[in-house]
Amino acid sequence: MSPVPPEKPQWAELFTEVVTSGLCTGCAACVVVCPYDVLSYDDTEGRYRPFHVPEEGGPDNCTHGVKGCTLCTRACPRFRTWEPEIENHLFGRERTDDEVSGIAVDMVLARATDPDVHGAGQDGGFVSALLIFALEHEMIDAALVSALEGDGSSWKAVPAVARTRADVLATAGSRYTYSANPLAYAAAIEGGAEKIALVGMGCQASAPPVMAARKAGKVARRFALSIGLLCSKTFDDAIFPELFEARYGLAREDIVKMNIKGVFQVWMRDGAYHEVPLKEAHAWTREGCKSCPDFAAEHADISTGGIGAFNDWTLTIIRTERGRELFHAMVAADAVEVRPVDDDPGAVALLRKLSRVSRKRWPQSAVPMPGRLPAST
C-alpha cells in the first residue's frame, strides 16, 4: 500500500515526483514563485533543472516547505493532477479523448499585416503582431520571451522581457534550444510590470493557468496572457558544435536563421541554405522533452505554430475566451490577416498526428491524464 500523500506537498515531494522522476520539463515556474529564494536554476551542460540551495534543507527538502510553504508545487505544470486541474479551471471541463490536441474554440491561419512585423517574425509574424498589439493597447505591460545571448552569434537562447514594439521585433523568430522564459519574470517586475504575457512552449504555457487554478498568489494574478508555441521537442546547445559544425561545417556564428519543416532548415550569413535531417538531431533531444505530452500548447490562451503547407502563415488555435477577445480585437484593427484553416487541411492533420505522438510520451507510471494514449496505438 502506497503512503498517503502529504496534506501540504512541498519541495520534497516536487523533487521526488517531478524533478528527479523524468517529468520535469525545466520550465522554472517553481523558481519564479518561490518567495524565499531557495530555488535556483541550472541550465549548464544540458541540465535545465531547478535545484534547492543546500543551506535551507538540502537538495531534496526545504525548511520553508516543512513549515507549510507549498508554492513550488502549486506552480508546477507537471505535479500530480495538473491536466484536469488546469482544464477545469480554464474550460470548466476536462478534454475528451477526441480532443487530442486540446480544447479549442476556433482554429484559423493568421499572419501579421504590418510588413516589418511579418518580415521579422517566423511563419508570418503572428506572435510578434499579437504582442505588439497587446502592449500598445495596454492589455499587458510586458511579455516574457526568449532572446539570443549577446550579439546572437552563440545561438544561446535566454529569457528576456519585451516591453516595446522594438523589443518584440528584436526577439522575434524561433530558437530550437531551450530558454526557460518564466525566469524573466523578476526582471519584468523590477521594471514595474503588473500585467504580464508569457510566450513559451506547452510546458511553459501551462504554468500561468496551473498557478491560477492552485491559487499561487500574486505571481498567478500578474499573468494576464499565455501564448503557446507548438513544440515536439527542443535540443541541447551541444547540437551546434557536435552536429551542425562537426558533421556539416555550419559554424553557429555564421547561422542567421533556422526553422523546422520536416528537416532542420539552416540559413547562413553568406546566403547559403542547408538542410539537416531531423533524425540526425534526435541524439541531442533535451531530456526534459522526452516525457512531455503536450505538442499543441494545450493550455495557452492562444496556441501557434508554423506547420502545414504555407511558410508565411501561422496555424492559430484560439482556446480561451480571453484569447478569442484578443484575436477578434486584432482582426477588427487590421493587425492580422486571416484565412480559414480549411485552406490547409494538412496542417490540421499534422497537428493531430504530432499531438498524438506527444501524448504517448507521458509515462504509464505517472498520474493518469484524460485521453492518455497507450504506447501501442
C-alpha positions as CSV (number, residue, x, y, z in Angstrom):
1,M,0.0,0.0,0.0
2,S,1.5,3.4,-1.0
3,P,1.8,6.1,1.6
4,V,-0.8,8.7,1.9
5,P,0.4,11.9,0.1
6,P,1.2,14.8,2.5
7,E,-1.6,17.2,3.1
8,K,0.7,20.1,2.0
9,P,3.1,18.8,-0.6
10,Q,6.2,20.9,-0.9
11,W,9.7,20.8,-2.5
12,A,10.4,17.4,-1.0
13,E,7.5,15.9,-3.0
14,L,8.2,18.0,-6.1
15,F,11.8,16.9,-6.1
16,T,10.9,13.2,-5.9
17,E,7.8,13.2,-8.1
18,V,8.8,15.6,-10.8
19,V,12.4,17.0,-10.7
20,T,14.2,13.6,-10.5
21,S,11.5,11.3,-12.0
22,G,11.8,12.3,-15.6
23,L,8.7,14.5,-15.6
24,C,10.4,17.9,-15.1
25,T,10.4,20.0,-18.3
26,G,12.7,22.7,-16.8
27,C,10.0,25.4,-17.2
28,A,11.3,27.1,-14.0
29,A,7.8,28.0,-12.7
30,C,8.7,26.7,-9.3
31,V,11.7,29.0,-9.2
32,V,9.7,32.0,-10.2
33,V,7.1,31.6,-7.4
34,C,9.5,30.8,-4.6
35,P,9.1,33.6,-2.1
36,Y,12.3,32.7,-0.1
37,D,14.8,32.5,-3.0
38,V,15.8,29.0,-2.0
39,L,15.2,27.6,-5.5
40,S,17.6,28.3,-8.4
41,Y,18.1,27.0,-11.9
42,D,20.9,25.1,-13.7
43,D,20.9,25.4,-17.5
44,T,24.5,24.3,-17.9
45,E,25.6,21.1,-19.8
46,G,22.1,20.2,-20.8
47,R,20.6,20.1,-17.4
48,Y,17.8,22.7,-17.5
49,R,16.5,21.9,-14.0
50,P,15.6,23.7,-10.8
51,F,17.6,23.0,-7.7
52,H,17.3,23.7,-4.0
53,V,20.0,25.6,-2.2
54,P,21.8,23.3,0.3
55,E,21.6,25.8,3.2
56,E,17.8,25.6,3.5
57,G,17.1,21.9,3.8
58,G,19.5,20.3,1.3
59,P,18.8,19.4,-2.3
60,D,15.7,17.2,-1.5
61,N,13.9,19.1,1.2
62,C,13.0,22.7,2.2
63,T,13.0,24.3,5.6
64,H,10.2,26.6,4.5
65,G,8.2,23.7,3.0
66,V,8.4,21.8,6.3
67,K,6.8,24.9,7.8
68,G,3.9,24.8,5.3
69,C,5.1,26.7,2.1
70,T,3.6,24.9,-0.9
71,L,4.0,27.5,-3.7
72,C,6.5,25.4,-5.7
73,T,4.1,22.5,-6.1
74,R,1.2,24.8,-6.8
75,A,3.2,26.4,-9.7
76,C,4.4,23.2,-11.3
77,P,2.6,22.2,-14.5
78,R,3.6,18.6,-14.1
79,F,2.8,18.0,-10.4
80,R,0.1,15.3,-9.8
81,T,-3.3,16.0,-11.3
82,W,-2.1,19.1,-13.3
83,E,-4.0,18.5,-16.5
84,P,-7.5,18.0,-15.1
85,E,-6.9,21.0,-12.7
86,I,-5.9,23.3,-15.5
87,E,-8.7,22.3,-17.8
88,N,-11.4,22.5,-15.2
89,H,-10.1,26.0,-14.3
90,L,-9.7,27.2,-18.0
91,F,-12.7,25.5,-19.6
92,G,-14.9,24.2,-16.9
93,R,-14.4,20.6,-18.1
94,E,-11.8,18.1,-18.9
95,R,-10.8,17.3,-22.5
96,T,-12.4,14.4,-24.3
97,D,-10.5,11.6,-25.8
98,D,-11.2,13.0,-29.3
99,E,-9.6,16.4,-28.4
100,V,-6.1,15.0,-28.9
101,S,-4.7,18.5,-29.4
102,G,-6.6,20.0,-26.6
103,I,-9.8,22.1,-26.1
104,A,-10.2,24.9,-28.6
105,V,-13.0,27.3,-29.6
106,D,-11.6,28.2,-33.1
107,M,-8.7,27.4,-35.4
108,V,-7.5,29.6,-38.3
109,L,-4.4,30.6,-40.3
110,A,-3.1,34.1,-39.5
111,R,-0.3,36.4,-40.2
112,A,0.8,40.0,-39.5
113,T,-0.4,42.7,-41.9
114,D,2.5,45.0,-41.0
115,P,5.3,44.1,-43.4
116,D,8.0,44.9,-40.9
117,V,6.4,42.6,-38.3
118,H,5.8,40.0,-41.0
119,G,9.4,40.1,-42.1
120,A,10.9,40.0,-38.7
121,G,8.8,37.1,-37.4
122,Q,8.7,33.4,-38.0
123,D,6.0,31.9,-40.3
124,G,4.0,35.1,-40.8
125,G,4.9,37.1,-37.6
126,F,1.6,36.4,-35.9
127,V,3.0,36.1,-32.4
128,S,5.0,39.4,-32.8
129,A,1.9,41.1,-34.1
130,L,-0.1,39.8,-31.1
131,L,2.5,41.0,-28.5
132,I,2.8,44.5,-30.2
133,F,-1.0,44.8,-30.3
134,A,-1.4,43.8,-26.6
135,L,1.4,46.1,-25.5
136,E,0.2,49.1,-27.5
137,H,-3.4,48.6,-26.3
138,E,-2.3,48.3,-22.6
139,M,-3.6,44.7,-22.3
140,I,-0.1,43.8,-21.0
141,D,2.8,45.7,-19.6
142,A,5.5,43.2,-20.6
143,A,6.0,39.9,-22.3
144,L,8.4,37.1,-21.2
145,V,10.0,35.8,-24.3
146,S,13.3,34.3,-25.4
147,A,16.3,36.1,-27.0
148,L,19.7,35.2,-28.2
149,E,22.5,35.9,-25.8
150,G,24.9,38.7,-26.5
151,D,25.2,39.5,-30.2
152,G,23.4,36.3,-31.1
153,S,26.3,34.5,-32.6
154,S,26.4,31.9,-29.9
155,W,22.7,31.0,-30.6
156,K,22.3,30.6,-26.8
157,A,18.6,31.1,-26.0
158,V,18.0,33.1,-22.9
159,P,14.9,34.5,-21.1
160,A,14.1,38.2,-21.9
161,V,11.5,40.9,-21.4
162,A,9.8,42.7,-24.2
163,R,8.1,46.0,-23.3
164,T,8.0,47.8,-26.6
165,R,7.5,47.1,-30.3
166,A,11.3,47.4,-30.8
167,D,11.8,44.7,-28.1
168,V,9.3,42.4,-29.7
169,L,10.9,42.7,-33.2
170,A,14.4,42.3,-31.7
171,T,13.5,39.0,-30.1
172,A,11.3,37.7,-33.0
173,G,12.0,34.3,-34.6
174,S,12.4,30.7,-33.3
175,R,15.1,29.1,-31.3
176,Y,15.2,25.4,-31.1
177,T,17.3,25.1,-28.0
178,Y,15.6,25.8,-24.6
179,S,15.0,29.0,-22.8
180,A,13.1,29.0,-19.5
181,N,11.2,32.1,-20.3
182,P,9.4,32.4,-17.0
183,L,12.8,33.2,-15.4
184,A,12.4,36.7,-17.0
185,Y,9.5,37.4,-14.6
186,A,11.8,39.0,-11.9
187,A,13.2,41.5,-14.5
188,A,9.6,42.3,-15.7
189,I,8.5,43.0,-12.1
190,E,11.6,45.2,-11.4
191,G,10.6,47.2,-14.5
192,G,7.1,47.8,-13.0
193,A,5.1,45.3,-14.9
194,E,1.8,44.2,-13.4
195,K,0.1,42.6,-16.4
196,I,2.4,40.0,-18.0
197,A,2.2,37.8,-21.0
198,L,4.2,34.6,-21.2
199,V,5.3,33.2,-24.6
200,G,6.6,29.6,-24.4
201,M,6.2,26.0,-25.4
202,G,3.4,23.9,-23.8
203,C,5.4,23.1,-20.8
204,Q,5.7,26.8,-20.0
205,A,2.3,27.9,-21.3
206,S,0.6,25.6,-18.7
207,A,2.3,27.4,-15.8
208,P,0.1,30.5,-15.6
209,P,-3.2,28.5,-15.6
210,V,-2.0,26.0,-13.1
211,M,-0.8,28.8,-10.8
212,A,-4.3,30.3,-11.1
213,A,-6.0,27.0,-10.6
214,R,-4.0,26.3,-7.4
215,K,-4.1,30.0,-6.2
216,A,-0.3,30.6,-6.3
217,G,-0.6,34.2,-5.1
218,K,0.5,37.4,-6.6
219,V,2.5,35.8,-9.3
220,A,-0.5,34.0,-10.7
221,R,-2.5,37.2,-10.7
222,R,0.1,39.1,-12.7
223,F,0.0,36.6,-15.7
224,A,-2.6,38.2,-18.0
225,L,-1.9,36.2,-21.1
226,S,-0.4,32.9,-22.1
227,I,0.8,32.4,-25.7
228,G,1.8,28.8,-26.6
229,L,4.2,27.6,-29.3
230,L,3.7,24.2,-30.9
231,C,6.7,22.1,-30.0
232,S,7.7,18.5,-30.5
233,K,11.0,18.9,-28.7
234,T,13.9,21.3,-28.1
235,F,17.6,20.5,-28.4
236,D,20.6,20.7,-26.2
237,D,23.1,23.5,-27.1
238,A,25.7,20.9,-27.9
239,I,23.9,20.3,-31.2
240,F,25.7,23.3,-32.6
241,P,29.3,22.0,-32.2
242,E,28.6,18.3,-32.3
243,L,26.2,18.1,-35.2
244,F,25.9,21.3,-37.3
245,E,29.6,22.1,-37.2
246,A,31.3,18.7,-36.8
247,R,29.2,17.0,-39.5
248,Y,28.1,19.8,-41.8
249,G,30.7,22.5,-41.3
250,L,28.0,25.0,-40.2
251,A,29.6,27.3,-37.6
252,R,27.0,28.7,-35.2
253,E,28.3,32.2,-35.5
254,D,27.6,32.1,-39.2
255,I,24.0,30.9,-38.9
256,V,21.4,33.7,-39.3
257,K,18.1,31.8,-39.2
258,M,16.7,28.3,-38.5
259,N,13.4,26.6,-39.0
260,I,12.0,23.1,-38.9
261,K,9.8,22.0,-41.8
262,G,10.3,18.2,-41.8
263,V,14.0,18.9,-41.8
264,F,16.3,21.4,-39.9
265,Q,16.5,24.4,-42.3
266,V,19.6,26.5,-41.8
267,W,20.4,29.8,-43.5
268,M,24.0,31.1,-43.4
269,R,25.5,34.6,-43.3
270,D,26.9,34.1,-46.8
271,G,23.4,33.4,-48.2
272,A,23.9,29.6,-48.3
273,Y,20.9,27.3,-47.3
274,H,21.3,23.9,-45.8
275,E,19.0,21.1,-44.7
276,V,19.8,18.7,-41.8
277,P,17.7,15.6,-41.4
278,L,15.7,15.6,-38.2
279,K,16.7,12.0,-37.5
280,E,20.3,13.1,-37.1
281,A,19.3,15.7,-34.5
282,H,17.4,13.2,-32.2
283,A,20.5,12.4,-30.2
284,W,20.6,16.0,-28.9
285,T,16.9,16.0,-27.7
286,R,16.7,17.7,-24.4
287,E,16.0,15.3,-21.5
288,G,13.1,17.5,-20.3
289,C,11.2,16.9,-23.6
290,K,11.3,13.1,-23.6
291,S,8.2,12.7,-21.3
292,C,6.4,15.8,-22.3
293,P,2.9,15.0,-23.6
294,D,2.0,18.5,-24.9
295,F,2.9,19.3,-28.6
296,A,0.0,21.7,-29.1
297,A,0.5,24.1,-26.1
298,E,-2.9,22.9,-24.9
299,H,-3.4,25.3,-22.0
300,A,-2.4,28.6,-23.6
301,D,-5.0,31.3,-24.4
302,I,-3.8,31.1,-28.0
303,S,-1.5,28.4,-29.4
304,T,0.5,29.0,-32.6
305,G,2.8,27.2,-34.9
306,G,4.3,27.2,-38.4
307,I,3.1,23.8,-39.5
308,G,1.5,23.0,-42.8
309,A,1.8,24.0,-46.4
310,F,2.2,27.7,-46.1
311,N,5.5,29.0,-44.8
312,D,4.2,32.6,-44.2
313,W,1.0,31.7,-42.3
314,T,0.7,30.7,-38.6
315,L,-1.6,27.9,-37.6
316,T,-3.5,29.7,-34.8
317,I,-5.6,27.8,-32.2
318,I,-7.8,30.0,-30.0
319,R,-8.6,28.2,-26.8
320,T,-10.0,30.6,-24.1
321,E,-12.5,33.5,-24.1
322,R,-9.6,35.8,-23.2
323,G,-7.7,34.5,-26.3
324,R,-10.8,35.0,-28.5
325,E,-11.4,38.5,-27.4
326,L,-7.8,39.5,-28.1
327,F,-7.8,37.8,-31.5
328,H,-11.1,39.4,-32.6
329,A,-9.8,42.8,-31.5
330,M,-6.7,42.3,-33.6
331,V,-8.8,41.3,-36.6
332,A,-11.0,44.4,-36.2
333,A,-8.0,46.6,-36.0
334,D,-6.5,45.0,-39.2
335,A,-3.4,43.9,-37.2
336,V,-3.7,40.4,-38.7
337,E,-4.8,38.8,-41.9
338,V,-6.9,35.6,-41.5
339,R,-7.8,32.7,-43.8
340,P,-9.8,29.6,-42.9
341,V,-7.9,26.6,-41.7
342,D,-9.7,24.5,-44.3
343,D,-7.3,26.1,-46.8
344,D,-4.6,23.8,-45.3
345,P,-6.2,20.5,-44.1
346,G,-2.7,19.0,-44.0
347,A,-1.8,21.4,-41.1
348,V,-4.7,20.1,-39.1
349,A,-3.9,16.5,-39.8
350,L,-0.3,17.1,-38.8
351,L,-1.4,18.9,-35.6
352,R,-3.4,15.9,-34.6
353,K,-0.6,13.4,-35.6
354,L,2.1,15.2,-33.7
355,S,-0.2,15.8,-30.7
356,R,-0.9,12.0,-30.6
357,V,2.8,11.2,-30.7
358,S,3.5,13.5,-27.8
359,R,0.6,12.2,-25.7
360,K,2.2,8.8,-25.8
361,R,5.3,10.1,-24.1
362,W,3.5,10.5,-20.7
363,P,4.8,7.6,-18.6
364,Q,2.3,4.9,-17.7
365,S,3.6,5.1,-14.2
366,A,2.8,8.8,-13.8
367,V,-0.5,10.3,-12.7
368,P,-3.2,9.4,-15.3
369,M,-4.4,12.1,-17.6
370,P,-7.6,12.4,-19.6
371,G,-7.3,10.8,-23.0
372,R,-3.8,9.5,-22.4
373,L,-3.0,7.3,-25.4
374,P,-1.4,3.9,-24.8
375,A,2.0,3.5,-26.3
376,S,0.7,0.7,-28.6
377,T,-1.7,3.0,-30.5
